[in-house]
């Protein structure tokens, strides 16, 4: 590893802005929307804030360390052009000239993470549909949603190049460019929910005082 490849820090703000917008903002919001479908089933509402902060902090730390290792191993240019920088990094990694060829472990990790991500988004879709249509059980929509996921996966990304173009180039701009869709989803609805919950909390705290009066 060459730690000098980590310098200079923040030398090109245009590339930093291109990394953050739109993909760097779209991905966290999309995953937050998915987890919002079943937050109430995971932890108590009072403990969710702590769990969310710990999860976000740990995720940020892991991604930062892996990116630093990738840039220090591959260099900034190769790291930015690599399709899977983590895989390319570990292909060049050897521990005391004894432990090498660890890239199959990275491939298995990609597969496991990908499966869990698909499961989470699919479950979020089923939970959202069940809530919207006031169904007693989300299991009634599992089969239609899974069939739709299979069809979309087959026709939207028949190969790796199509998958990368659809996921990293097309979807972020579809979510960002049409302001009619982006503003309500990422700004208006969260703001209204935040204000509504605040008003509900204030009114709920005033009711006991009114009864006592």
Z-matrix of the N, CA and C atoms (Angstrom, degrees):
N
C 1 1.465
C 2 1.528 1 109.92
N 3 1.307 2 114.84 1 142.09
C 4 1.456 3 121.98 2 178.21
C 5 1.531 4 108.32 3 -117.31
N 6 1.340 5 115.48 4 101.02
C 7 1.464 6 118.84 5 -177.10
C 8 1.527 7 112.16 6 -71.01
N 9 1.320 8 117.28 7 -13.88
C 10 1.464 9 119.09 8 176.24
C 11 1.525 10 111.60 9 -68.65
N 12 1.337 11 116.56 10 -18.56
C 13 1.467 12 119.70 11 177.47
C 14 1.532 13 111.70 12 -71.62
N 15 1.315 14 116.69 13 -12.70
C 16 1.460 15 120.02 14 177.80
C 17 1.529 16 112.19 15 -78.49
N 18 1.306 17 116.77 16 -10.24
C 19 1.468 18 121.09 17 -179.64
C 20 1.531 19 109.93 18 -107.14
N 21 1.338 20 118.09 19 152.95
C 22 1.471 21 127.35 20 -5.40
C 23 1.525 22 111.74 21 -77.58
N 24 1.305 23 115.65 22 153.21
C 25 1.469 24 121.61 23 -179.11
C 26 1.528 25 109.11 24 -86.09
N 27 1.337 26 115.75 25 130.76
C 28 1.475 27 122.48 26 177.85
C 29 1.525 28 111.36 27 54.95
N 30 1.343 29 115.64 28 48.79
C 31 1.462 30 119.45 29 -179.22
C 32 1.520 31 112.70 30 -80.54
N 33 1.342 32 117.02 31 -28.85
C 34 1.460 33 121.17 32 -177.01
C 35 1.522 34 109.08 33 -125.53
N 36 1.326 35 116.19 34 98.19
C 37 1.456 36 120.40 35 -176.52
C 38 1.528 37 112.42 36 -71.17
N 39 1.327 38 116.89 37 -23.17
C 40 1.469 39 118.58 38 178.52
C 41 1.526 40 111.04 39 -67.07
N 42 1.334 41 117.55 40 -39.48
C 43 1.462 42 120.67 41 177.76
C 44 1.520 43 110.79 42 -70.19
N 45 1.326 44 117.09 43 -34.15
C 46 1.462 45 120.31 44 177.07
C 47 1.524 46 109.88 45 -65.02
N 48 1.345 47 115.76 46 -43.66
C 49 1.464 48 119.54 47 178.77
C 50 1.523 49 111.30 48 -64.58
N 51 1.343 50 117.11 49 -38.75
C 52 1.458 51 120.22 50 178.67
C 53 1.523 52 111.55 51 -66.26
N 54 1.332 53 117.54 52 -30.40
C 55 1.459 54 120.92 53 177.58
C 56 1.521 55 111.36 54 -73.42
N 57 1.322 56 115.07 55 -39.05
C 58 1.472 57 119.24 56 -177.47
C 59 1.515 58 111.22 57 -75.10
N 60 1.327 59 117.49 58 -40.87
C 61 1.463 60 121.41 59 -174.89
C 62 1.527 61 109.70 60 -114.30
N 63 1.328 62 120.09 61 126.47
C 64 1.471 63 124.41 62 1.38
C 65 1.521 64 114.70 63 -98.23
N 66 1.356 65 117.94 64 -12.99
C 67 1.458 66 120.04 65 -169.59
C 68 1.519 67 111.98 66 -66.65
N 69 1.330 68 117.07 67 -38.53
C 70 1.458 69 119.74 68 -177.35
C 71 1.508 70 113.88 69 -65.69
N 72 1.309 71 117.49 70 -21.24
C 73 1.460 72 121.60 71 178.08
C 74 1.519 73 111.34 72 -99.74
N 75 1.326 74 117.03 73 -35.44
C 76 1.459 75 120.80 74 -177.76
C 77 1.522 76 111.42 75 -64.67
N 78 1.330 77 117.63 76 -43.54
C 79 1.463 78 120.75 77 -175.74
C 80 1.525 79 111.93 78 -62.67
N 81 1.334 80 120.08 79 -51.35
C 82 1.480 81 117.41 80 179.32
C 83 1.518 82 113.14 81 -60.56
N 84 1.348 83 117.32 82 -40.37
C 85 1.448 84 118.96 83 179.81
C 86 1.522 85 111.59 84 -65.16
N 87 1.318 86 116.91 85 -40.63
C 88 1.457 87 119.85 86 179.27
C 89 1.516 88 112.30 87 -63.06
N 90 1.333 89 117.28 88 -42.98
C 91 1.453 90 120.27 89 179.64
C 92 1.531 91 111.08 90 -70.53
N 93 1.331 92 117.42 91 -34.90
C 94 1.456 93 119.90 92 176.30
C 95 1.518 94 111.17 93 -64.31
N 96 1.329 95 116.68 94 -39.61
C 97 1.462 96 120.21 95 176.77
C 98 1.520 97 111.08 96 -63.05
N 99 1.334 98 117.23 97 -38.06
C 100 1.463 99 120.02 98 178.81
C 101 1.529 100 110.94 99 -66.44
N 102 1.326 101 117.30 100 -46.56
C 103 1.464 102 120.07 101 -179.45
C 104 1.522 103 112.06 102 -67.18
N 105 1.320 104 117.37 103 -25.68
C 106 1.465 105 119.98 104 179.34
C 107 1.522 106 112.15 105 -64.73
N 108 1.329 107 117.25 106 -19.55
C 109 1.457 108 120.35 107 179.80
C 110 1.522 109 112.73 108 -69.23
N 111 1.336 110 117.30 109 -25.10
C 112 1.473 111 117.85 110 -177.11
C 113 1.531 112 111.35 111 -138.90
N 114 1.317 113 117.41 112 29.73
C 115 1.466 114 119.63 113 173.89
C 116 1.523 115 111.62 114 -57.93
N 117 1.327 116 116.07 115 -41.99
C 118 1.459 117 120.24 116 -174.35
C 119 1.524 118 112.53 117 -67.82
N 120 1.341 119 117.62 118 -12.28
C 121 1.455 120 120.88 119 179.89
C 122 1.528 121 112.85 120 -95.82
N 123 1.308 122 118.22 121 -4.88
C 124 1.460 123 120.91 122 -174.30
C 125 1.521 124 112.37 123 -99.61
N 126 1.324 125 117.41 124 -60.63
C 127 1.463 126 121.66 125 -178.40
C 128 1.521 127 108.71 126 -131.27
N 129 1.325 128 114.85 127 168.16
C 130 1.453 129 119.49 128 174.93
C 131 1.523 130 110.09 129 -65.55
N 132 1.340 131 117.74 130 147.15
C 133 1.476 132 119.86 131 -178.59
C 134 1.522 133 113.09 132 -53.79
N 135 1.332 134 117.26 133 -37.06
C 136 1.462 135 119.21 134 -179.30
C 137 1.526 136 112.30 135 -68.47
N 138 1.341 137 116.75 136 -29.37
C 139 1.452 138 119.88 137 -178.23
C 140 1.514 139 114.16 138 -91.98
N 141 1.337 140 116.46 139 -3.50
C 142 1.455 141 117.99 140 -176.19
C 143 1.518 142 111.89 141 -69.28
N 144 1.343 143 117.31 142 -38.99
C 145 1.462 144 119.19 143 -177.84
C 146 1.511 145 111.06 144 -59.68
N 147 1.340 146 116.52 145 -44.51
C 148 1.466 147 119.30 146 179.37
C 149 1.528 148 110.86 147 -65.43
N 150 1.340 149 116.72 148 -43.02
C 151 1.464 150 119.63 149 179.74
C 152 1.522 151 111.41 150 -63.01
N 153 1.351 152 117.04 151 -40.90
C 154 1.461 153 120.59 152 179.99
C 155 1.519 154 111.32 153 -65.94
N 156 1.332 155 117.30 154 -41.77
C 157 1.470 156 120.33 155 179.57
C 158 1.525 157 111.04 156 -65.78
N 159 1.325 158 117.29 157 -42.99
C 160 1.461 159 119.79 158 178.62
C 161 1.524 160 111.42 159 -64.73
N 162 1.340 161 116.88 160 -42.31
C 163 1.463 162 120.11 161 179.65
C 164 1.522 163 111.10 162 -64.70
N 165 1.330 164 117.27 163 -43.76
C 166 1.472 165 120.45 164 179.67
C 167 1.521 166 111.09 165 -65.03
N 168 1.332 167 116.64 166 -42.57
C 169 1.464 168 119.49 167 179.32
C 170 1.513 169 112.68 168 -64.77
N 171 1.343 170 116.98 169 -43.19
C 172 1.467 171 120.09 170 179.21
C 173 1.521 172 111.42 171 -66.33
N 174 1.336 173 116.65 172 -40.89
C 175 1.466 174 120.45 173 177.67
C 176 1.527 175 110.78 174 -61.68
N 177 1.325 176 116.67 175 -44.64
C 178 1.467 177 120.52 176 179.49
C 179 1.527 178 111.30 177 -62.12
N 180 1.333 179 116.63 178 -41.58
C 181 1.462 180 120.52 179 179.65
C 182 1.522 181 111.54 180 -63.75
N 183 1.337 182 117.21 181 -44.32
C 184 1.463 183 120.94 182 -179.04
C 185 1.525 184 110.86 183 -64.33
N 186 1.333 185 117.32 184 -46.04
C 187 1.461 186 120.76 185 -179.80
C 188 1.524 187 110.73 186 -63.64
N 189 1.332 188 117.24 187 -39.87
C 190 1.466 189 120.75 188 179.56
C 191 1.521 190 111.23 189 -63.40
N 192 1.335 191 117.08 190 -46.05
C 193 1.468 192 120.72 191 -179.57
C 194 1.523 193 110.63 192 -63.69
N 195 1.328 194 117.54 193 -44.33
C 196 1.472 195 120.23 194 -179.56
C 197 1.527 196 111.52 195 -64.95
N 198 1.320 197 117.65 196 -39.38
C 199 1.468 198 120.22 197 177.90
C 200 1.520 199 111.28 198 -67.19
N 201 1.320 200 117.24 199 -39.96
C 202 1.465 201 119.88 200 177.25
C 203 1.528 202 110.93 201 -62.63
N 204 1.330 203 116.72 202 -43.19
C 205 1.465 204 119.52 203 177.06
C 206 1.523 205 111.36 204 -63.88
N 207 1.335 206 116.62 205 -38.96
C 208 1.453 207 119.87 206 179.59
C 209 1.511 208 112.92 207 -65.15
N 210 1.325 209 117.18 208 -45.25
C 211 1.466 210 120.78 209 179.45
C 212 1.522 211 110.40 210 -66.96
N 213 1.332 212 117.37 211 -40.53
C 214 1.468 213 120.07 212 -179.94
C 215 1.520 214 111.60 213 -68.30
N 216 1.309 215 118.78 214 -24.08
C 217 1.469 216 121.76 215 -179.47
C 218 1.521 217 112.22 216 -91.54
N 219 1.324 218 117.46 217 -44.37
C 220 1.459 219 121.36 218 -174.21
C 221 1.518 220 113.41 219 -96.55
N 222 1.309 221 117.37 220 -26.90
C 223 1.456 222 120.14 221 -170.13
C 224 1.518 223 110.08 222 94.12
N 225 1.324 224 116.77 223 155.51
C 226 1.464 225 120.79 224 -173.96
C 227 1.525 226 112.44 225 -63.66
N 228 1.332 227 117.82 226 -40.64
C 229 1.459 228 120.36 227 -175.59
C 230 1.523 229 111.89 228 -69.10
N 231 1.333 230 116.88 229 -48.40
C 232 1.465 231 120.21 230 179.38
C 233 1.526 232 109.80 231 -65.49
N 234 1.324 233 116.95 232 -38.78
C 235 1.462 234 120.55 233 179.64
C 236 1.526 235 111.22 234 -61.65
N 237 1.335 236 116.41 235 -39.94
C 238 1.466 237 119.73 236 -178.66
C 239 1.520 238 112.10 237 -73.25
N 240 1.327 239 118.71 238 -26.35
C 241 1.462 240 121.42 239 -178.25
C 242 1.521 241 113.51 240 -91.98
N 243 1.328 242 117.16 241 -17.28
C 244 1.465 243 120.36 242 -176.54
C 245 1.526 244 110.55 243 -70.19
N 246 1.333 245 115.70 244 138.91
C 247 1.458 246 120.28 245 177.45
C 248 1.523 247 110.32 246 -69.98
N 249 1.330 248 116.34 247 -44.52
C 250 1.458 249 122.31 248 176.83
C 251 1.534 250 107.92 249 -124.13
N 252 1.327 251 117.77 250 86.51
C 253 1.471 252 120.12 251 -176.85
C 254 1.525 253 113.23 252 -59.83
N 255 1.340 254 117.10 253 -37.55
C 256 1.464 255 119.37 254 -179.19
C 257 1.524 256 110.97 255 -63.75
N 258 1.319 257 117.01 256 -41.56
C 259 1.462 258 120.80 257 178.31
C 260 1.521 259 110.67 258 -64.72
N 261 1.336 260 117.02 259 -43.82
C 262 1.470 261 120.13 260 178.52
C 263 1.519 262 110.98 261 -63.63
N 264 1.324 263 117.23 262 -34.50
C 265 1.469 264 120.50 263 179.30
C 266 1.519 265 111.13 264 -65.35
N 267 1.319 266 117.06 265 -48.26
C 268 1.461 267 120.03 266 -176.80
C 269 1.523 268 112.26 267 -75.04
N 270 1.321 269 118.45 268 -18.37
C 271 1.458 270 119.44 269 172.92
C 272 1.523 271 111.13 270 -67.57
N 273 1.317 272 117.16 271 -24.33
C 274 1.465 273 121.47 272 179.78
C 275 1.523 274 112.25 273 -100.59
N 276 1.329 275 116.99 274 8.18
C 277 1.462 276 120.86 275 -175.28
C 278 1.520 277 109.86 276 -101.07
N 279 1.331 278 115.10 277 136.51
C 280 1.457 279 122.22 278 174.83
C 281 1.520 280 108.22 279 -141.74
N 282 1.329 281 116.65 280 136.55
C 283 1.456 282 122.42 281 -179.05
C 284 1.527 283 108.16 282 -101.93
N 285 1.327 284 116.21 283 108.28
C 286 1.472 285 123.12 284 177.71
C 287 1.524 286 112.12 285 55.52
N 288 1.343 287 116.22 286 32.80
C 289 1.462 288 122.26 287 -179.96
C 290 1.532 289 112.25 288 55.88
N 291 1.308 290 116.22 289 23.08
C 292 1.469 291 120.42 290 -178.98
C 293 1.529 292 111.35 291 -119.50
N 294 1.327 293 115.83 292 -50.19
C 295 1.462 294 120.69 293 179.44
C 296 1.526 295 108.06 294 -96.50
N 297 1.301 296 117.07 295 107.49
C 298 1.464 297 121.43 296 176.99
C 299 1.531 298 108.59 297 -139.28
N 300 1.310 299 115.43 298 -176.67
C 301 1.468 300 121.07 299 -176.74
C 302 1.534 301 111.78 300 52.94
N 303 1.337 302 114.35 301 48.69
C 304 1.467 303 119.26 302 179.47
C 305 1.528 304 111.59 303 -89.99
N 306 1.342 305 116.98 304 3.15
C 307 1.462 306 118.99 305 -177.64
C 308 1.533 307 113.71 306 -62.40
N 309 1.372 308 121.21 307 -28.47
C 310 1.479 309 117.21 308 174.17
C 311 1.523 310 113.14 309 -58.97
N 312 1.338 311 117.44 310 -32.89
C 313 1.455 312 120.12 311 177.40
C 314 1.529 313 110.96 312 -65.33
N 315 1.325 314 116.58 313 -36.05
C 316 1.463 315 120.37 314 178.41
C 317 1.523 316 110.42 315 -68.92
N 318 1.332 317 116.82 316 -38.45
C 319 1.467 318 120.21 317 177.60
C 320 1.525 319 110.20 318 -63.72
N 321 1.343 320 117.06 319 -43.30
C 322 1.464 321 120.57 320 177.26
C 323 1.528 322 110.20 321 -62.04
N 324 1.333 323 116.34 322 -39.59
C 325 1.462 324 119.95 323 178.09
C 326 1.530 325 111.06 324 -62.07
N 327 1.339 326 116.80 325 -43.44
C 328 1.464 327 120.40 326 176.86
C 329 1.533 328 111.12 327 -58.96
N 330 1.323 329 116.53 328 -42.74
C 331 1.455 330 120.20 329 -178.39
C 332 1.528 331 111.08 330 -65.25
N 333 1.334 332 116.72 331 -43.78
C 334 1.464 333 119.97 332 -179.30
C 335 1.522 334 110.67 333 -65.09
N 336 1.341 335 116.32 334 -45.13
C 337 1.465 336 120.05 335 179.62
C 338 1.523 337 110.59 336 -63.30
N 339 1.336 338 117.02 337 -41.66
C 340 1.459 339 120.02 338 178.95
C 341 1.522 340 112.49 339 -62.38
N 342 1.343 341 116.14 340 -41.49
C 343 1.468 342 119.68 341 178.97
C 344 1.522 343 110.61 342 -63.53
N 345 1.346 344 117.01 343 -44.75
C 346 1.459 345 119.88 344 179.82
C 347 1.523 346 111.45 345 -64.48
N 348 1.323 347 116.86 346 -36.89
C 349 1.466 348 119.34 347 179.77
C 350 1.521 349 110.98 348 -66.02
N 351 1.329 350 117.03 349 -43.39
C 352 1.464 351 120.16 350 177.60
C 353 1.528 352 110.41 351 -63.08
N 354 1.337 353 116.94 352 -41.43
C 355 1.459 354 120.32 353 179.61
C 356 1.524 355 111.63 354 -63.17
N 357 1.335 356 116.69 355 -41.81
C 358 1.463 357 120.27 356 -178.87
C 359 1.521 358 110.87 357 -65.21
N 360 1.334 359 117.15 358 -45.72
C 361 1.465 360 119.79 359 -179.54
C 362 1.532 361 110.97 360 -67.68
N 363 1.342 362 116.88 361 -36.31
C 364 1.461 363 119.32 362 178.23
C 365 1.527 364 110.83 363 -67.08
N 366 1.332 365 116.22 364 -43.55
C 367 1.461 366 119.43 365 177.95
C 368 1.524 367 110.94 366 -63.78
N 369 1.331 368 116.93 367 -39.04
C 370 1.468 369 120.19 368 177.68
C 371 1.527 370 110.81 369 -62.52
N 372 1.335 371 116.90 370 -40.25
C 373 1.468 372 119.73 371 177.76
C 374 1.522 373 110.82 372 -63.93
N 375 1.328 374 117.45 373 -43.72
C 376 1.469 375 120.49 374 179.57
C 377 1.527 376 110.64 375 -64.15
N 378 1.335 377 116.82 376 -43.56
C 379 1.467 378 119.73 377 179.87
C 380 1.524 379 111.03 378 -65.41
N 381 1.330 380 117.10 379 -39.67
C 382 1.460 381 119.89 380 178.87
C 383 1.516 382 112.50 381 -65.92
N 384 1.336 383 117.14 382 -42.12
C 385 1.462 384 120.43 383 178.69
C 386 1.526 385 110.68 384 -64.89
N 387 1.346 386 115.89 385 -42.54
C 388 1.467 387 119.12 386 179.64
C 389 1.525 388 111.31 387 -63.59
N 390 1.314 389 117.38 388 -38.53
C 391 1.463 390 120.23 389 178.69
C 392 1.521 391 111.04 390 -69.56
N 393 1.329 392 116.49 391 -42.32
C 394 1.458 393 120.09 392 -178.03
C 395 1.527 394 111.98 393 -64.56
N 396 1.333 395 116.62 394 -41.12
C 397 1.459 396 121.25 395 -177.55
C 398 1.524 397 112.78 396 -94.09
N 399 1.357 398 115.38 397 6.16
C 400 1.470 399 121.01 398 176.47
C 401 1.528 400 111.99 399 56.19
N 402 1.335 401 114.65 400 45.76
C 403 1.458 402 120.17 401 176.56
C 404 1.520 403 109.76 402 -83.60
N 405 1.310 404 116.83 403 146.53
C 406 1.465 405 120.54 404 -178.89
C 407 1.523 406 111.66 405 -72.95
N 408 1.332 407 117.67 406 -25.60
C 409 1.457 408 121.11 407 -177.48
C 410 1.519 409 108.84 408 -144.90
N 411 1.330 410 115.65 409 132.65
C 412 1.461 411 120.38 410 -179.17
C 413 1.525 412 112.43 411 -72.28
N 414 1.323 413 117.96 412 -14.77
C 415 1.471 414 120.62 413 -177.27
C 416 1.519 415 112.18 414 -64.06
N 417 1.331 416 117.08 415 -19.85
C 418 1.464 417 119.77 416 -179.15
C 419 1.522 418 112.43 417 -67.33
N 420 1.328 419 117.97 418 -21.75
C 421 1.466 420 120.82 419 -177.10
C 422 1.523 421 112.28 420 -108.49
N 423 1.324 422 117.79 421 6.24
C 424 1.473 423 119.82 422 -178.06
C 425 1.520 424 110.96 423 -63.20
N 426 1.333 425 117.02 424 -49.25
C 427 1.473 426 120.20 425 -176.97
C 428 1.530 427 112.24 426 -62.20
N 429 1.339 428 120.64 427 -49.00
C 430 1.476 429 118.94 428 178.21
C 431 1.525 430 112.98 429 -61.26
N 432 1.323 431 117.42 430 -40.34
C 433 1.464 432 119.98 431 -179.55
C 434 1.525 433 110.71 432 -66.58
N 435 1.320 434 118.19 433 -42.32
C 436 1.468 435 120.90 434 179.17
C 437 1.530 436 111.28 435 -64.59
N 438 1.321 437 117.19 436 -39.70
C 439 1.470 438 119.91 437 176.23
C 440 1.519 439 111.14 438 -63.29
N 441 1.328 440 116.71 439 -40.59
C 442 1.462 441 120.24 440 178.23
C 443 1.524 442 111.27 441 -65.35
N 444 1.328 443 116.77 442 -39.81
C 445 1.473 444 120.54 443 177.62
C 446 1.525 445 110.39 444 -62.47
N 447 1.334 446 117.21 445 -43.76
C 448 1.470 447 120.38 446 179.51
C 449 1.529 448 111.38 447 -62.71
N 450 1.324 449 116.95 448 -42.87
C 451 1.463 450 120.14 449 179.44
C 452 1.521 451 111.41 450 -64.60
N 453 1.326 452 116.64 451 -45.12
C 454 1.460 453 119.76 452 179.82
C 455 1.527 454 111.15 453 -65.19
N 456 1.338 455 116.87 454 -39.75
C 457 1.469 456 119.89 455 179.09
C 458 1.520 457 111.69 456 -64.26
N 459 1.326 458 116.34 457 -33.89
C 460 1.461 459 120.26 458 -178.16
C 461 1.520 460 112.14 459 -75.49
N 462 1.318 461 116.92 460 -43.22
C 463 1.464 462 120.58 461 -172.54
C 464 1.526 463 113.45 462 -92.30
N 465 1.329 464 118.29 463 -23.81
C 466 1.467 465 120.06 464 -179.50
C 467 1.521 466 111.99 465 -84.88
N 468 1.331 467 118.00 466 -30.94
C 469 1.461 468 120.64 467 -176.69
C 470 1.519 469 110.18 468 -140.30
N 471 1.338 470 117.74 469 78.77
C 472 1.468 471 119.73 470 -179.26
C 473 1.531 472 112.96 471 -72.95
N 474 1.335 473 118.44 472 -15.87
C 475 1.458 474 120.94 473 178.89
C 476 1.528 475 109.01 474 -148.20
N 477 1.330 476 115.69 475 177.75
C 478 1.464 477 120.45 476 -175.44
C 479 1.523 478 112.12 477 -65.19
N 480 1.310 479 117.24 478 -40.32
C 481 1.466 480 119.96 479 -179.61
C 482 1.526 481 111.25 480 -62.63
N 483 1.333 482 116.82 481 -42.78
C 484 1.465 483 120.18 482 177.63
C 485 1.516 484 111.27 483 -65.21
N 486 1.321 485 116.45 484 -37.81
C 487 1.465 486 120.38 485 179.06
C 488 1.529 487 110.93 486 -62.91
N 489 1.328 488 116.80 487 -45.16
C 490 1.462 489 120.38 488 -179.26
C 491 1.525 490 110.52 489 -66.84
N 492 1.324 491 116.74 490 -42.48
C 493 1.463 492 119.72 491 179.16
C 494 1.524 493 111.21 492 -63.88
N 495 1.335 494 116.73 493 -43.84
C 496 1.469 495 120.07 494 -178.34
C 497 1.516 496 111.45 495 -67.71
N 498 1.338 497 116.49 496 -46.16
C 499 1.459 498 120.09 497 -174.84
C 500 1.505 499 114.79 498 -76.79
N 501 1.339 500 117.67 499 -36.48
C 502 1.466 501 120.43 500 -173.32
C 503 1.520 502 113.96 501 -104.43
N 504 1.314 503 118.30 502 -19.72
C 505 1.465 504 120.87 503 -176.94
C 506 1.526 505 112.90 504 -111.71
N 507 1.316 506 116.19 505 -46.04
C 508 1.464 507 119.54 506 -171.97
C 509 1.524 508 112.78 507 -85.90
N 510 1.355 509 116.56 508 -50.49
C 511 1.467 510 119.99 509 -175.82
C 512 1.524 511 113.07 510 -60.80
N 513 1.362 512 119.97 511 -46.67
C 514 1.471 513 117.64 512 -179.49
C 515 1.520 514 113.38 513 -58.12
N 516 1.334 515 118.01 514 -40.58
C 517 1.463 516 119.44 515 -178.88
C 518 1.516 517 111.65 516 -75.38
N 519 1.325 518 117.42 517 -28.95
C 520 1.464 519 118.96 518 174.33
C 521 1.529 520 110.08 519 -65.07
N 522 1.358 521 115.46 520 -36.83
C 523 1.460 522 119.16 521 -179.77
C 524 1.519 523 112.22 522 -76.36
N 525 1.334 524 117.36 523 -26.82
C 526 1.459 525 119.64 524 -174.06
C 527 1.519 526 113.60 525 -97.97
N 528 1.322 527 117.41 526 -44.29
C 529 1.464 528 119.40 527 -170.07
C 530 1.519 529 113.10 528 -64.72
N 531 1.361 530 119.51 529 -48.96
C 532 1.470 531 117.46 530 179.94
C 533 1.525 532 110.13 531 -70.78
N 534 1.316 533 116.77 532 102.42
C 535 1.461 534 120.65 533 -176.66
C 536 1.516 535 111.54 534 -61.94
N 537 1.341 536 117.05 535 -26.70
C 538 1.459 537 119.18 536 179.23
C 539 1.522 538 110.49 537 -62.80
N 540 1.340 539 117.20 538 -30.52
C 541 1.462 540 120.92 539 -179.78
C 542 1.520 541 111.57 540 -93.23
N 543 1.327 542 116.80 541 -40.82
C 544 1.466 543 120.46 542 -173.52
C 545 1.507 544 112.50 543 -70.88
N 546 1.315 545 117.20 544 -45.86
C 547 1.465 546 120.58 545 -176.58
C 548 1.527 547 111.85 546 -61.26
N 549 1.347 548 119.82 547 -49.06
C 550 1.474 549 117.40 548 178.35
C 551 1.527 550 113.31 549 -63.87
N 552 1.336 551 117.61 550 -40.84
C 553 1.459 552 120.18 551 -173.06
C 554 1.518 553 112.51 552 -71.33
N 555 1.328 554 116.97 553 -42.01
C 556 1.449 555 119.79 554 -172.64
C 557 1.526 556 114.62 555 -103.69
N 558 1.331 557 117.98 556 -14.17
C 559 1.457 558 120.10 557 -177.73
C 560 1.519 559 112.81 558 -122.85
N 561 1.328 560 116.98 559 -58.07
C 562 1.464 561 120.48 560 -171.43
C 563 1.522 562 111.15 561 -67.19
N 564 1.330 563 117.49 562 -52.75
C 565 1.467 564 120.28 563 -176.44
C 566 1.530 565 111.86 564 -62.28
N 567 1.353 566 120.29 565 -48.65
C 568 1.471 567 118.11 566 176.92
C 569 1.522 568 112.95 567 -60.25
N 570 1.351 569 117.77 568 -38.61
C 571 1.459 570 119.84 569 179.28
C 572 1.519 571 111.32 570 -65.38
N 573 1.334 572 117.92 571 -42.74
C 574 1.458 573 121.12 572 178.59
C 575 1.529 574 111.55 573 -64.61
N 576 1.334 575 116.38 574 -40.19
C 577 1.462 576 119.24 575 177.18
C 578 1.518 577 111.45 576 -63.95
N 579 1.326 578 116.35 577 -41.32
C 580 1.461 579 120.39 578 179.07
C 581 1.520 580 111.22 579 -62.81
N 582 1.339 581 116.40 580 -46.04
C 583 1.459 582 120.25 581 179.31
C 584 1.530 583 110.97 582 -66.68
N 585 1.338 584 116.43 583 -40.44
C 586 1.460 585 119.28 584 -179.99
C 587 1.515 586 112.52 585 -63.43
N 588 1.344 587 116.82 586 -42.61
C 589 1.459 588 119.69 587 178.00
C 590 1.521 589 111.51 588 -66.10
N 591 1.345 590 116.42 589 -35.39
C 592 1.463 591 119.48 590 177.35
C 593 1.523 592 111.92 591 -65.30
N 594 1.325 593 115.77 592 -44.48
C 595 1.467 594 119.50 593 178.28
C 596 1.525 595 110.96 594 -64.37
N 597 1.328 596 116.58 595 -41.35
C 598 1.467 597 120.13 596 178.74
C 599 1.517 598 111.08 597 -62.38
N 600 1.322 599 117.28 598 -39.70
C 601 1.461 600 120.37 599 179.80
C 602 1.527 601 110.72 600 -66.59
N 603 1.340 602 116.13 601 -41.39
C 604 1.466 603 119.38 602 179.69
C 605 1.526 604 110.87 603 -65.23
N 606 1.324 605 116.66 604 -44.31
C 607 1.466 606 119.65 605 179.35
C 608 1.527 607 111.42 606 -65.72
N 609 1.338 608 115.60 607 -37.23
C 610 1.463 609 118.66 608 178.55
C 611 1.507 610 112.78 609 -66.52
N 612 1.337 611 116.99 610 -35.37
C 613 1.466 612 119.84 611 178.13
C 614 1.514 613 112.36 612 -74.41
N 615 1.339 614 118.73 613 -22.93
C 616 1.463 615 121.55 614 -179.95
C 617 1.520 616 112.53 615 -83.52
N 618 1.319 617 119.14 616 -22.54
C 619 1.469 618 121.33 617 -177.39
C 620 1.517 619 113.05 618 -62.05
N 621 1.351 620 120.14 619 -45.79
C 622 1.463 621 118.23 620 177.77
C 623 1.521 622 112.78 621 -60.27
N 624 1.346 623 117.03 622 -36.71
C 625 1.461 624 120.31 623 178.95
C 626 1.524 625 111.64 624 -64.87
N 627 1.358 626 116.39 625 -37.45
C 628 1.462 627 120.01 626 179.29
C 629 1.536 628 110.54 627 -67.51
N 630 1.354 629 116.02 628 -38.64
C 631 1.461 630 118.92 629 179.11
C 632 1.527 631 110.80 630 -65.77
N 633 1.341 632 115.76 631 -40.10
C 634 1.458 633 119.01 632 179.22
C 635 1.521 634 111.25 633 -65.52
N 636 1.391 635 114.94 634 -36.22
C 637 1.458 636 118.09 635 179.01
C 638 1.527 637 111.87 636 -69.42
